[in-house]
């Protein structure tokens, strides 16, 4: 299943019921620790929509056009208005939505945010190896093979 249960949006022309949609790697044990923490903090309020990009039914068109490879390379989230967030900005926004904005508040300071993004980039580049998984190119190729992709047909996933 791609996302946690959501309250259906009765009017597709109105904004979704969630505030932010978090794209995460459901096969990453460290990512799942964070996601499980965030789910507990959100409870049944539905302020965060959780979307597992590693799920075979993940479709980029339904999530801001963020394809599998891009989503697996760096953390992404979408605001209800469609704004795409990346890197540490995702954590700042998610924690703010949960009333814990102070946790990442320091990353709003000049220079600190850039440093935090740089450190996060180092982590993101090594995340798969640290968790004992194949590199990103291999994961993309495995997904394309598993889903029967033929080049461009899977580029939008």
Buried (B, 14 or more C-beta within 10 A) or exposed (E): EBBBEBEEEEEEEEEBBBBBBBBBBBBBEEBBEBBEEBBEBBEEEBBBBBBBBBBEEBBBEBBBEBBBBBBBBBBBBBBBEEEBBBBBBBBBBBBBBBEBBEEBEEBEEEEEBEEBBEEBBEEBEEBBEEEEBEEBEEBBEEBBEEBEBEEEEBEEB
